[in-house]
Amino acid sequence: MPRLLHPNAAHVADTLIARGHHGVIVTQPAPTHSAAEAAEALGVQLGAIVKSLVFLLDDEPVLLLVSGAHEVDVAATGVRLQGTLSRAPLDVVREVTGQPIGGVAPLGHPTNLPTYLDSALAGHPDLWAAAGHPDTVFRTTFPELLRVTAGLAVDMGRPTEDAAMGHENQLPAE
């Protein structure tokens, strides 16, 4: 018997469809708690995973969609966004996204968050992002993600420890 989508994932699918995306949500057998776990489960490069991170820009929430192979360079990205950038507290993340940590999607939130995409995501033909619940994802492309989120591309990252150690271009063993 097929599993029903979690209500958050169903809302993300509806939002994607309303914005011209196919809206297909993939449910994974188990939640993935990190970009590295998601990349391994999907058999894709770490950099093709989209991390949806809520930050405060001058105390106002913004959504940064960051390559799994990057960490946000808070100081440099704040300068690029013309403000002071800091991580949002978990209660703020839950309030502005309506989604659980580890499953925050790039869209489908109760608030309209200004959204910025890590320009490094453009280097991957396909991207995978959380779909509102820790065991759901959807596939997209960089241009499509820009369009459906009304986001702006920004250089914001520095390599994560995994990427810096050379794991970025390795696919998991089959």
C-alpha positions in Angstrom: 0.0 0.0 0.0 1.5 3.4 -1.0 2.4 5.8 1.8 0.5 9.0 1.9 2.6 12.2 1.8 3.1 14.0 5.1 0.8 17.1 5.1 3.8 19.4 4.9 5.1 17.6 1.8 1.6 17.6 0.2 1.5 21.4 0.7 5.0 21.8 -0.8 3.8 19.7 -3.8 0.8 21.9 -4.2 2.9 25.0 -4.0 5.4 23.6 -6.6 2.5 22.8 -9.0 1.0 26.2 -8.5 4.3 27.7 -9.6 4.7 25.5 -12.7 6.9 22.7 -11.3 5.9 19.1 -11.8 5.4 18.7 -8.0 6.7 15.2 -7.7 7.8 14.5 -4.2 10.0 11.5 -3.5 9.7 9.8 -0.1 12.9 8.2 1.1 12.9 5.0 3.2 14.3 6.9 6.2 14.9 10.5 7.1 18.2 12.0 6.1 19.6 14.3 8.8 22.5 15.9 6.8 23.3 16.9 3.2 25.9 14.1 3.1 23.3 11.5 4.1 20.8 12.9 1.5 23.5 12.8 -1.2 24.4 9.2 -0.4 20.7 8.1 -0.3 20.1 9.7 -3.7 23.4 8.8 -5.3 24.2 12.4 -6.2 27.1 14.7 -5.5 27.0 16.6 -2.2 26.9 19.9 -4.0 23.6 19.0 -5.7 21.8 18.9 -2.3 20.0 22.1 -1.5 20.1 23.1 2.2 17.3 25.4 3.2 18.7 27.6 6.0 16.9 30.4 7.8 19.1 33.3 8.8 18.4 36.8 10.2 19.4 39.7 8.0 19.4 42.7 10.3 16.9 40.8 12.5 14.5 39.9 9.6 14.3 36.3 8.6 15.6 35.3 5.1 16.0 31.9 3.5 19.4 30.9 2.1 19.4 27.9 -0.2 22.9 26.6 0.1 24.8 23.9 -1.8 25.4 20.8 0.4 29.1 21.2 -0.4 29.1 24.7 1.2 28.8 26.4 4.5 27.6 29.9 4.6 30.3 32.5 4.9 28.2 34.6 7.3 30.4 37.8 7.2 30.9 37.8 3.4 27.3 36.9 2.6 26.0 39.6 5.0 28.1 42.2 3.1 26.8 40.9 -0.2 23.2 41.2 1.1 24.0 44.6 2.6 23.3 43.8 6.3 24.3 41.8 9.3 23.6 38.1 8.9 23.2 35.6 11.8 21.6 32.1 12.2 18.0 32.2 13.2 17.0 30.5 16.4 15.2 27.2 16.0 11.8 28.6 17.2 12.0 31.3 14.5 12.8 28.7 11.8 9.7 26.7 12.8 7.5 29.8 13.0 8.5 31.3 9.6 8.6 28.0 7.7 6.0 25.8 9.4 8.3 22.9 8.7 10.6 20.7 10.9 14.3 21.2 11.0 15.9 18.7 8.6 12.9 18.9 6.3 12.7 22.7 5.5 11.7 23.1 1.9 12.7 26.1 -0.3 9.0 27.1 -0.4 5.5 26.4 1.0 6.0 28.5 4.1 3.3 30.5 5.9 5.4 33.6 5.5 6.9 35.0 2.3 10.7 34.8 3.0 13.2 36.7 0.9 15.2 33.9 -0.7 18.8 33.8 -1.9 20.4 30.9 -3.8 24.0 29.9 -3.5 25.4 30.5 -6.9 27.4 27.3 -6.6 24.1 25.3 -7.1 24.2 26.4 -10.8 27.1 24.0 -11.4 24.8 21.0 -11.1 22.3 19.9 -13.8 19.9 18.5 -11.2 19.3 19.6 -7.6 17.5 17.9 -4.7 15.8 19.8 -2.0 13.8 18.8 1.1 10.0 18.8 0.6 8.7 19.9 4.1 9.5 16.7 6.0 12.8 15.0 6.8 12.1 11.9 4.6 10.8 13.8 1.5 12.7 15.5 -1.4 12.0 16.9 -4.8 14.2 17.3 -7.9 14.6 20.6 -9.6 17.2 22.7 -11.6 18.9 25.9 -10.6 16.9 28.1 -13.1 13.7 26.4 -12.0 14.5 26.9 -8.3 15.3 30.6 -8.9 11.9 30.9 -10.6 9.7 29.0 -8.1 11.2 30.7 -5.1 11.5 34.2 -6.7 15.1 34.0 -5.4 18.3 35.8 -6.2 21.6 34.1 -6.9 24.4 35.1 -4.5 27.9 33.8 -3.9 27.6 32.8 -0.3 29.6 29.7 0.5 32.9 28.2 1.4 33.5 24.4 1.1 32.2 22.2 3.9 34.7 19.9 5.6 33.4 17.0 3.5 33.9 18.9 0.2 37.3 20.2 1.3 38.4 16.7 2.0 37.7 15.7 -1.6 34.3 14.0 -1.1 32.4 16.6 -3.2 33.0 14.8 -6.5 32.7 11.3 -5.3 29.5 9.3 -5.7 28.7 6.7 -3.1 29.8 3.2 -3.8 27.1 1.0 -5.2 
